Amino acid sequence: MHRLRDQRGQALVEFAIILPIVLVILLGVVAFGLAFNAQNNEANLANLAIRLADVNLCTQCNAGDGGQQISKYIIKQADTKQLTNDGLTICFFSPPGSPAVDPSHPKAGDPVEVKLSSNFKWFHYTGLNFGTTAIVARVTGRLEQDYTGATYLLNSKYDSLTHLATSDPGCA
């Protein structure tokens, strides 16, 4: 009867019960932090891309990249491995319903939009597949110079995994 009232080992049992719950909460906080970081980084990259597109100049870009100078430069600026390793697509396009006379060759003052998108993999560091969430950043700017096509391709989507640009007027 005395052994049933003995409390030695009780703390270990309670710890074993609570530990998995605390670890799940901790991993959830880390995952949400990584997701917010990826979204914030993507928004900053979109702002940088539209600024470079607005002035139609990228002095820090590699001139050998031709019409993909800005896209390739933006991908190199990503600071999260999820954006660089798991794919980031960049689109430059004339927004639907924009007043540009010729959407394929906008002039100074015409709007241009950039859209960055990627898929965030939840708990990717565990090696298990817990699903993905699309992260999208869109920014609209106005050209300060006429579009020449020298530093970015309008109405096309550049994929960081395949390193290919495909025609995509709406950037779907």
TIRO-2110 file (N, C-alpha, C; in Angstrom, 1 decimal):
// TIRO-2110
0.8, -1.2, 0.0, N, 1, A
0.0, 0.0, 0.0, CA, 1, A
0.9, 1.3, 0.0, C, 1, A
2.0, 1.2, 0.7, N, 2, A
2.9, 2.3, 0.8, CA, 2, A
3.5, 2.7, -0.6, C, 2, A
3.7, 1.7, -1.5, N, 3, A
4.3, 1.9, -2.8, CA, 3, A
3.4, 2.7, -3.7, C, 3, A
2.1, 2.6, -3.6, N, 4, A
1.1, 3.3, -4.4, CA, 4, A
1.2, 4.8, -4.1, C, 4, A
1.5, 5.2, -2.9, N, 5, A
1.6, 6.6, -2.6, CA, 5, A
3.0, 7.2, -2.8, C, 5, A
3.9, 6.4, -3.2, N, 6, A
5.3, 6.9, -3.5, CA, 6, A
5.3, 7.8, -4.7, C, 6, A
5.8, 9.0, -4.7, N, 7, A
5.8, 9.9, -5.8, CA, 7, A
7.1, 10.0, -6.6, C, 7, A
8.0, 9.1, -6.3, N, 8, A
9.3, 9.1, -7.1, CA, 8, A
9.0, 8.7, -8.5, C, 8, A
9.5, 9.5, -9.5, N, 9, A
9.3, 9.2, -10.9, CA, 9, A
8.1, 9.9, -11.5, C, 9, A
7.3, 10.6, -10.7, N, 10, A
6.1, 11.2, -11.2, CA, 10, A
6.5, 12.4, -12.1, C, 10, A
7.5, 13.1, -11.8, N, 11, A
8.0, 14.2, -12.7, CA, 11, A
8.4, 13.7, -14.1, C, 11, A
9.1, 12.6, -14.1, N, 12, A
9.5, 12.0, -15.4, CA, 12, A
8.3, 11.6, -16.2, C, 12, A
7.3, 11.1, -15.7, N, 13, A
6.1, 10.7, -16.4, CA, 13, A
5.4, 11.9, -16.9, C, 13, A
5.3, 13.0, -16.1, N, 14, A
4.7, 14.2, -16.6, CA, 14, A
5.5, 14.9, -17.7, C, 14, A
6.8, 14.8, -17.6, N, 15, A
7.6, 15.4, -18.6, CA, 15, A
7.5, 14.7, -19.9, C, 15, A
7.4, 13.3, -19.8, N, 16, A
7.2, 12.5, -21.0, CA, 16, A
5.9, 12.8, -21.7, C, 16, A
4.9, 13.2, -20.9, N, 17, A
3.6, 13.5, -21.5, CA, 17, A
3.6, 14.9, -22.2, C, 17, A
4.2, 15.8, -21.5, N, 18, A
4.2, 17.2, -22.0, CA, 18, A
5.2, 17.5, -23.1, C, 18, A
6.3, 16.8, -23.1, N, 19, A
7.4, 17.0, -24.1, CA, 19, A
6.9, 17.0, -25.6, C, 19, A
6.2, 16.0, -26.0, N, 20, A
5.7, 16.1, -27.4, CA, 20, A
4.9, 17.3, -27.8, C, 20, A
4.0, 17.7, -26.8, N, 21, A
3.2, 18.8, -27.1, CA, 21, A
4.0, 20.1, -27.2, C, 21, A
5.0, 20.3, -26.3, N, 22, A
5.8, 21.4, -26.4, CA, 22, A
6.7, 21.4, -27.6, C, 22, A
7.2, 20.3, -28.1, N, 23, A
7.9, 20.2, -29.3, CA, 23, A
7.1, 20.6, -30.5, C, 23, A
5.9, 20.1, -30.6, N, 24, A
5.0, 20.4, -31.7, CA, 24, A
4.7, 21.9, -31.8, C, 24, A
4.5, 22.5, -30.6, N, 25, A
4.3, 24.0, -30.6, CA, 25, A
5.5, 24.7, -31.0, C, 25, A
6.7, 24.3, -30.5, N, 26, A
8.0, 24.9, -30.9, CA, 26, A
8.2, 24.8, -32.4, C, 26, A
8.0, 23.6, -33.0, N, 27, A
8.2, 23.4, -34.4, CA, 27, A
7.2, 24.3, -35.2, C, 27, A
6.0, 24.4, -34.7, N, 28, A
5.0, 25.3, -35.4, CA, 28, A
5.5, 26.7, -35.4, C, 28, A
6.0, 27.2, -34.3, N, 29, A
6.5, 28.6, -34.2, CA, 29, A
7.6, 28.8, -35.2, C, 29, A
8.5, 27.9, -35.3, N, 30, A
9.7, 28.0, -36.2, CA, 30, A
9.2, 28.0, -37.6, C, 30, A
8.2, 27.1, -38.0, N, 31, A
7.7, 27.0, -39.3, CA, 31, A
7.0, 28.3, -39.7, C, 31, A
6.2, 28.9, -38.9, N, 32, A
5.5, 30.1, -39.2, CA, 32, A
6.5, 31.3, -39.3, C, 32, A
7.6, 31.2, -38.5, N, 33, A
8.6, 32.2, -38.6, CA, 33, A
9.3, 32.1, -40.0, C, 33, A
9.6, 30.9, -40.4, N, 34, A
10.2, 30.7, -41.7, CA, 34, A
9.3, 31.2, -42.9, C, 34, A
8.0, 30.9, -42.7, N, 35, A
7.1, 31.3, -43.7, CA, 35, A
7.0, 32.8, -43.8, C, 35, A
6.9, 33.5, -42.7, N, 36, A
6.9, 35.0, -42.7, CA, 36, A
8.2, 35.6, -43.3, C, 36, A
9.3, 34.9, -42.9, N, 37, A
10.6, 35.4, -43.5, CA, 37, A
10.6, 35.3, -45.0, C, 37, A
10.1, 34.1, -45.5, N, 38, A
10.1, 33.9, -47.0, CA, 38, A
9.1, 34.9, -47.6, C, 38, A
8.0, 35.2, -47.0, N, 39, A
7.1, 36.2, -47.6, CA, 39, A
7.7, 37.6, -47.6, C, 39, A
8.3, 37.9, -46.5, N, 40, A
8.9, 39.2, -46.4, CA, 40, A
10.1, 39.4, -47.4, C, 40, A
10.9, 38.4, -47.5, N, 41, A
12.0, 38.4, -48.5, CA, 41, A
11.4, 38.5, -49.9, C, 41, A
10.4, 37.8, -50.2, N, 42, A
9.8, 37.9, -51.6, CA, 42, A
9.2, 39.3, -51.8, C, 42, A
8.6, 39.9, -50.9, N, 43, A
8.1, 41.2, -51.0, CA, 43, A
9.2, 42.2, -51.3, C, 43, A
10.3, 42.1, -50.6, N, 44, A
11.5, 43.0, -50.8, CA, 44, A
12.1, 42.7, -52.2, C, 44, A
12.1, 41.5, -52.6, N, 45, A
12.7, 41.2, -53.9, CA, 45, A
11.8, 41.8, -55.0, C, 45, A
10.4, 41.7, -54.8, N, 46, A
9.5, 42.3, -55.8, CA, 46, A
9.7, 43.8, -55.9, C, 46, A
9.9, 44.5, -54.7, N, 47, A
10.1, 45.9, -54.8, CA, 47, A
11.4, 46.3, -55.5, C, 47, A
12.5, 45.5, -55.2, N, 48, A
13.8, 45.7, -55.9, CA, 48, A
13.6, 45.5, -57.4, C, 48, A
12.9, 44.4, -57.8, N, 49, A
12.7, 44.1, -59.2, CA, 49, A
11.9, 45.2, -59.9, C, 49, A
10.9, 45.8, -59.3, N, 50, A
10.1, 46.8, -60.0, CA, 50, A
10.9, 48.1, -60.1, C, 50, A
11.7, 48.4, -59.1, N, 51, A
12.6, 49.6, -59.1, CA, 51, A
13.6, 49.5, -60.3, C, 51, A
14.2, 48.3, -60.5, N, 52, A
15.1, 48.1, -61.6, CA, 52, A
14.4, 48.2, -62.9, C, 52, A
13.2, 47.7, -63.0, N, 53, A
12.4, 47.7, -64.2, CA, 53, A
12.0, 49.1, -64.5, C, 53, A
11.6, 49.8, -63.5, N, 54, A
11.1, 51.2, -63.7, CA, 54, A
12.2, 52.1, -64.4, C, 54, A
13.4, 52.0, -64.0, N, 55, A
14.5, 52.8, -64.6, CA, 55, A
15.1, 52.1, -65.8, C, 55, A
14.7, 50.8, -66.0, N, 56, A
15.2, 50.0, -67.2, CA, 56, A
16.7, 50.0, -67.2, C, 56, A
17.3, 49.8, -66.0, N, 57, A
18.7, 49.8, -65.9, CA, 57, A
19.1, 49.0, -64.7, C, 57, A
20.2, 48.2, -64.9, N, 58, A
20.6, 47.3, -63.8, CA, 58, A
22.2, 47.3, -63.9, C, 58, A
22.8, 48.2, -63.2, N, 59, A
24.3, 48.3, -63.3, CA, 59, A
24.9, 47.2, -62.6, C, 59, A
24.3, 46.6, -61.6, N, 60, A
24.9, 45.5, -60.8, CA, 60, A
24.6, 44.2, -61.4, C, 60, A
23.9, 44.1, -62.5, N, 61, A
23.5, 42.8, -63.1, CA, 61, A
24.6, 42.4, -64.1, C, 61, A
24.6, 41.1, -64.5, N, 62, A
25.5, 40.6, -65.5, CA, 62, A
25.0, 40.9, -66.9, C, 62, A
25.7, 41.7, -67.6, N, 63, A
25.2, 42.0, -69.0, CA, 63, A
25.1, 40.8, -69.9, C, 63, A
25.8, 39.8, -69.6, N, 64, A
25.8, 38.5, -70.4, CA, 64, A
24.5, 37.8, -70.3, C, 64, A
23.6, 38.2, -69.3, N, 65, A
22.3, 37.5, -69.1, CA, 65, A
21.3, 38.0, -70.1, C, 65, A
21.6, 39.0, -70.9, N, 66, A
20.6, 39.5, -71.9, CA, 66, A
19.4, 40.0, -71.3, C, 66, A
18.2, 39.6, -71.8, N, 67, A
16.9, 40.0, -71.4, CA, 67, A
16.5, 39.5, -70.1, C, 67, A
17.3, 38.7, -69.4, N, 68, A
17.0, 38.1, -68.1, CA, 68, A
17.9, 38.7, -67.0, C, 68, A
18.5, 39.8, -67.3, N, 69, A
19.4, 40.4, -66.3, CA, 69, A
18.8, 40.6, -64.9, C, 69, A
17.7, 41.3, -64.9, N, 70, A
17.0, 41.6, -63.6, CA, 70, A
16.5, 40.3, -63.0, C, 70, A
15.9, 39.4, -63.7, N, 71, A
15.4, 38.2, -63.1, CA, 71, A
16.5, 37.4, -62.4, C, 71, A
17.6, 37.2, -63.1, N, 72, A
18.7, 36.4, -62.6, CA, 72, A
19.3, 37.1, -61.4, C, 72, A
19.4, 38.4, -61.4, N, 73, A
19.9, 39.2, -60.3, CA, 73, A
19.0, 39.1, -59.1, C, 73, A
17.7, 39.2, -59.3, N, 74, A
16.8, 39.1, -58.2, CA, 74, A
16.9, 37.7, -57.5, C, 74, A
17.0, 36.7, -58.3, N, 75, A
17.1, 35.3, -57.7, CA, 75, A
18.4, 35.2, -56.8, C, 75, A
19.4, 35.8, -57.3, N, 76, A
20.7, 35.8, -56.5, CA, 76, A
20.6, 36.5, -55.2, C, 76, A
19.6, 37.5, -55.1, N, 77, A
19.5, 38.3, -53.9, CA, 77, A
18.6, 37.6, -52.8, C, 77, A
17.9, 36.5, -53.2, N, 78, A
17.1, 35.8, -52.2, CA, 78, A
17.9, 35.3, -51.1, C, 78, A
17.5, 35.5, -49.8, N, 79, A
18.3, 35.1, -48.7, CA, 79, A
17.8, 33.9, -48.0, C, 79, A
16.7, 33.3, -48.5, N, 80, A
16.2, 32.0, -47.9, CA, 80, A
16.4, 30.9, -48.9, C, 80, A
16.8, 29.8, -48.4, N, 81, A
17.1, 28.6, -49.3, CA, 81, A
15.8, 28.1, -49.9, C, 81, A
14.6, 28.3, -49.2, N, 82, A
13.4, 27.9, -49.8, CA, 82, A
13.1, 28.6, -51.1, C, 82, A
13.4, 29.9, -51.2, N, 83, A
13.2, 30.7, -52.4, CA, 83, A
14.2, 30.3, -53.5, C, 83, A
15.4, 30.0, -53.1, N, 84, A
16.4, 29.7, -54.2, CA, 84, A
16.4, 28.3, -54.6, C, 84, A
16.2, 27.4, -53.7, N, 85, A
16.3, 25.9, -54.0, CA, 85, A
15.0, 25.4, -54.5, C, 85, A
13.8, 25.9, -54.0, N, 86, A
12.5, 25.3, -54.3, CA, 86, A
11.8, 26.0, -55.5, C, 86, A
12.4, 27.0, -56.0, N, 87, A
11.8, 27.6, -57.2, CA, 87, A
11.2, 28.9, -56.9, C, 87, A
11.5, 29.9, -57.7, N, 88, A
11.0, 31.2, -57.6, CA, 88, A
10.7, 31.7, -59.1, C, 88, A
9.5, 32.1, -59.3, N, 89, A
9.2, 32.6, -60.7, CA, 89, A
9.0, 34.1, -60.6, C, 89, A
9.5, 34.7, -61.7, N, 90, A
9.4, 36.2, -61.8, CA, 90, A
8.8, 36.5, -63.1, C, 90, A
7.7, 37.4, -63.0, N, 91, A
7.0, 37.8, -64.2, CA, 91, A
7.0, 39.4, -64.3, C, 91, A
7.3, 39.9, -65.4, N, 92, A
7.1, 41.3, -65.7, CA, 92, A
6.0, 41.4, -66.8, C, 92, A
5.0, 42.3, -66.5, N, 93, A
3.9, 42.4, -67.5, CA, 93, A
3.2, 43.7, -67.4, C, 93, A
2.5, 44.1, -68.4, N, 94, A
1.6, 45.3, -68.4, CA, 94, A
0.4, 44.8, -67.7, C, 94, A
-0.1, 45.6, -66.6, N, 95, A
-1.3, 45.2, -65.9, CA, 95, A
-2.5, 45.2, -66.8, C, 95, A
-3.4, 44.3, -66.6, N, 96, A
-4.6, 44.2, -67.4, CA, 96, A
-5.4, 45.6, -67.3, C, 96, A
-5.9, 46.0, -68.4, N, 97, A
-6.6, 47.3, -68.5, CA, 97, A
-5.7, 48.5, -68.4, C, 97, A
-4.4, 48.3, -68.5, N, 98, A
-3.6, 49.5, -68.4, CA, 98, A
-3.7, 50.4, -69.7, C, 98, A
-3.5, 51.6, -69.6, N, 99, A
-3.7, 52.5, -70.7, CA, 99, A
-2.6, 52.5, -71.7, C, 99, A
-1.7, 51.6, -71.6, N, 100, A
-0.6, 51.5, -72.6, CA, 100, A
-1.1, 51.3, -74.0, C, 100, A
-0.6, 52.1, -74.9, N, 101, A
-1.1, 52.0, -76.3, CA, 101, A
-0.7, 50.6, -76.9, C, 101, A
0.6, 50.2, -76.6, N, 102, A
1.1, 48.9, -77.0, CA, 102, A
1.6, 48.2, -75.8, C, 102, A
0.9, 47.2, -75.3, N, 103, A
1.4, 46.6, -74.0, CA, 103, A
2.7, 45.9, -74.2, C, 103, A
3.1, 45.5, -75.4, N, 104, A
4.4, 44.8, -75.6, CA, 104, A
5.6, 45.8, -75.6, C, 104, A
5.3, 47.1, -75.8, N, 105, A
6.3, 48.1, -75.8, CA, 105, A
5.9, 49.4, -75.1, C, 105, A
5.7, 49.3, -73.8, N, 106, A
5.2, 50.5, -73.0, CA, 106, A
6.2, 51.6, -73.1, C, 106, A
5.7, 52.8, -72.9, N, 107, A
6.5, 54.0, -72.9, CA, 107, A
6.6, 54.6, -71.5, C, 107, A
7.5, 55.6, -71.3, N, 108, A
7.7, 56.2, -70.0, CA, 108, A
6.3, 56.7, -69.5, C, 108, A
6.1, 56.4, -68.2, N, 109, A
4.8, 56.7, -67.6, CA, 109, A
3.8, 55.6, -67.6, C, 109, A
4.0, 54.6, -68.4, N, 110, A
3.0, 53.5, -68.5, CA, 110, A
3.3, 52.5, -67.3, C, 110, A
2.2, 51.9, -66.8, N, 111, A
2.4, 51.0, -65.7, CA, 111, A
3.1, 49.7, -66.1, C, 111, A
3.8, 49.1, -65.2, N, 112, A
4.4, 47.8, -65.4, CA, 112, A
4.3, 47.1, -64.1, C, 112, A
4.0, 45.8, -64.1, N, 113, A
3.8, 45.0, -62.8, CA, 113, A
4.8, 43.9, -62.8, C, 113, A
5.3, 43.6, -61.6, N, 114, A
6.1, 42.4, -61.4, CA, 114, A
5.4, 41.5, -60.4, C, 114, A
5.5, 40.2, -60.6, N, 115, A
4.9, 39.2, -59.7, CA, 115, A
6.0, 38.1, -59.4, C, 115, A
6.3, 37.9, -58.2, N, 116, A
7.1, 36.9, -57.7, CA, 116, A
6.3, 35.8, -57.0, C, 116, A
6.5, 34.6, -57.3, N, 117, A
5.8, 33.5, -56.7, CA, 117, A
6.7, 32.3, -56.4, C, 117, A
6.3, 31.7, -55.3, N, 118, A
7.1, 30.5, -54.9, CA, 118, A
6.1, 29.6, -54.0, C, 118, A
6.5, 28.4, -53.8, N, 119, A
5.8, 27.5, -52.9, CA, 119, A
6.5, 27.2, -51.7, C, 119, A
5.9, 27.6, -50.5, N, 120, A
6.6, 27.3, -49.2, CA, 120, A
6.3, 25.9, -48.8, C, 120, A
7.3, 25.2, -48.5, N, 121, A
7.1, 23.8, -48.0, CA, 121, A
7.1, 23.8, -46.5, C, 121, A
6.0, 23.4, -45.9, N, 122, A
5.9, 23.4, -44.4, CA, 122, A
6.7, 22.2, -43.8, C, 122, A
7.5, 22.6, -42.8, N, 123, A
8.3, 21.6, -42.1, CA, 123, A
9.3, 20.9, -43.0, C, 123, A
9.8, 21.6, -44.0, N, 124, A
10.7, 20.9, -44.9, CA, 124, A
12.0, 20.4, -44.3, C, 124, A
12.4, 20.9, -43.1, N, 125, A
13.6, 20.5, -42.5, CA, 125, A
13.4, 19.1, -41.8, C, 125, A
12.2, 18.6, -41.7, N, 126, A
12.0, 17.3, -41.2, CA, 126, A
12.1, 16.2, -42.2, C, 126, A
12.2, 16.6, -43.5, N, 127, A
12.2, 15.6, -44.6, CA, 127, A
10.9, 15.0, -45.0, C, 127, A
9.8, 15.4, -44.3, N, 128, A
8.5, 14.9, -44.6, CA, 128, A
7.7, 15.9, -45.3, C, 128, A
6.7, 15.5, -46.1, N, 129, A
5.9, 16.4, -46.8, CA, 129, A
4.6, 16.8, -46.0, C, 129, A
4.6, 18.0, -45.6, N, 130, A
3.4, 18.5, -44.8, CA, 130, A
2.6, 19.4, -45.6, C, 130, A
2.8, 19.5, -46.9, N, 131, A
2.1, 20.4, -47.8, CA, 131, A
2.8, 21.7, -48.1, C, 131, A
2.3, 22.4, -49.1, N, 132, A
2.9, 23.7, -49.5, CA, 132, A
1.8, 24.8, -49.5, C, 132, A
2.3, 26.0, -49.5, N, 133, A
1.5, 27.2, -49.5, CA, 133, A
2.1, 28.1, -50.5, C, 133, A
1.3, 28.6, -51.5, N, 134, A
1.8, 29.6, -52.4, CA, 134, A
2.1, 30.9, -51.8, C, 134, A
3.2, 31.5, -52.0, N, 135, A
3.5, 32.8, -51.5, CA, 135, A
3.7, 33.7, -52.8, C, 135, A
3.0, 34.8, -52.8, N, 136, A
3.0, 35.7, -54.0, CA, 136, A
3.2, 37.1, -53.6, C, 136, A
4.0, 37.8, -54.3, N, 137, A
4.2, 39.2, -54.1, CA, 137, A
4.1, 39.9, -55.4, C, 137, A
3.2, 41.0, -55.5, N, 138, A
2.9, 41.7, -56.7, CA, 138, A
3.2, 43.2, -56.4, C, 138, A
3.8, 43.9, -57.3, N, 139, A
4.1, 45.3, -57.2, CA, 139, A
3.9, 45.9, -58.5, C, 139, A
3.3, 47.1, -58.6, N, 140, A
3.1, 47.9, -59.8, CA, 140, A
3.9, 49.2, -59.7, C, 140, A
4.5, 49.5, -60.8, N, 141, A
5.3, 50.7, -60.9, CA, 141, A
5.0, 51.4, -62.2, C, 141, A
5.6, 52.6, -62.4, N, 142, A
5.5, 53.3, -63.6, CA, 142, A
6.9, 53.5, -64.2, C, 142, A
7.0, 53.2, -65.5, N, 143, A
8.2, 53.3, -66.2, CA, 143, A
8.8, 54.8, -66.2, C, 143, A
10.0, 54.9, -65.9, N, 144, A
10.7, 56.2, -66.0, CA, 144, A
11.3, 56.4, -67.3, C, 144, A
11.5, 55.3, -68.1, N, 145, A
12.1, 55.4, -69.4, CA, 145, A
11.3, 54.4, -70.3, C, 145, A
11.4, 54.6, -71.6, N, 146, A
10.7, 53.7, -72.5, CA, 146, A
11.3, 52.3, -72.4, C, 146, A
10.4, 51.3, -72.5, N, 147, A
10.8, 49.9, -72.4, CA, 147, A
11.7, 49.5, -73.6, C, 147, A
12.8, 48.9, -73.4, N, 148, A
13.7, 48.5, -74.5, CA, 148, A
13.9, 47.0, -74.6, C, 148, A
13.6, 46.3, -73.5, N, 149, A
13.8, 44.8, -73.5, CA, 149, A
15.2, 44.4, -73.2, C, 149, A
16.1, 45.3, -72.9, N, 150, A
17.5, 45.0, -72.6, CA, 150, A
17.7, 44.3, -71.3, C, 150, A
17.0, 44.7, -70.3, N, 151, A
17.3, 44.1, -68.9, CA, 151, A
16.2, 43.2, -68.4, C, 151, A
15.0, 43.1, -69.0, N, 152, A
14.0, 42.2, -68.6, CA, 152, A
13.1, 42.0, -69.8, C, 152, A
12.4, 40.8, -69.8, N, 153, A
11.5, 40.5, -70.8, CA, 153, A
10.1, 40.7, -70.3, C, 153, A
9.3, 41.5, -71.0, N, 154, A
8.0, 41.8, -70.7, CA, 154, A
7.1, 40.7, -71.1, C, 154, A
6.0, 40.4, -70.3, N, 155, A
5.0, 39.4, -70.6, CA, 155, A
5.6, 38.0, -70.7, C, 155, A
6.6, 37.8, -69.8, N, 156, A
7.2, 36.4, -69.8, CA, 156, A
7.4, 36.0, -68.3, C, 156, A
7.5, 34.7, -68.1, N, 157, A
7.7, 34.2, -66.8, CA, 157, A
9.1, 33.5, -66.8, C, 157, A
9.9, 33.9, -65.8, N, 158, A
11.2, 33.3, -65.7, CA, 158, A
11.2, 32.4, -64.4, C, 158, A
11.6, 31.1, -64.6, N, 159, A
11.6, 30.1, -63.6, CA, 159, A
13.0, 29.8, -63.1, C, 159, A
13.3, 30.0, -61.8, N, 160, A
14.7, 29.8, -61.3, CA, 160, A
15.1, 28.4, -61.3, C, 160, A
14.2, 27.4, -61.4, N, 161, A
14.6, 26.0, -61.4, CA, 161, A
15.1, 25.6, -62.8, C, 161, A
14.3, 26.0, -63.8, N, 162, A
14.6, 25.6, -65.2, CA, 162, A
15.5, 26.6, -65.9, C, 162, A
15.6, 27.8, -65.3, N, 163, A
16.4, 28.9, -65.9, CA, 163, A
15.8, 29.2, -67.3, C, 163, A
14.5, 29.0, -67.5, N, 164, A
13.9, 29.3, -68.8, CA, 164, A
12.8, 30.4, -68.6, C, 164, A
12.7, 31.2, -69.7, N, 165, A
11.6, 32.2, -69.7, CA, 165, A
10.6, 31.7, -70.7, C, 165, A
9.4, 31.8, -70.3, N, 166, A
8.3, 31.4, -71.2, CA, 166, A
7.3, 32.5, -71.4, C, 166, A
6.7, 32.6, -72.5, N, 167, A
5.7, 33.7, -72.8, CA, 167, A
4.5, 33.5, -71.9, C, 167, A
4.1, 34.5, -71.2, N, 168, A
3.0, 34.4, -70.3, CA, 168, A
2.4, 35.8, -70.1, C, 168, A
1.6, 36.3, -71.0, N, 169, A
1.1, 37.7, -70.9, CA, 169, A
0.4, 38.1, -69.6, C, 169, A
-0.4, 37.2, -69.1, N, 170, A
-1.1, 37.5, -67.8, CA, 170, A
-0.4, 37.1, -66.6, C, 170, A
0.7, 36.4, -66.8, N, 171, A
1.5, 35.9, -65.6, CA, 171, A
0.7, 35.1, -64.7, C, 171, A
0.0, 34.1, -65.2, N, 172, A
-0.9, 33.3, -64.4, CA, 172, A
-0.2, 32.4, -63.5, C, 172, A
END
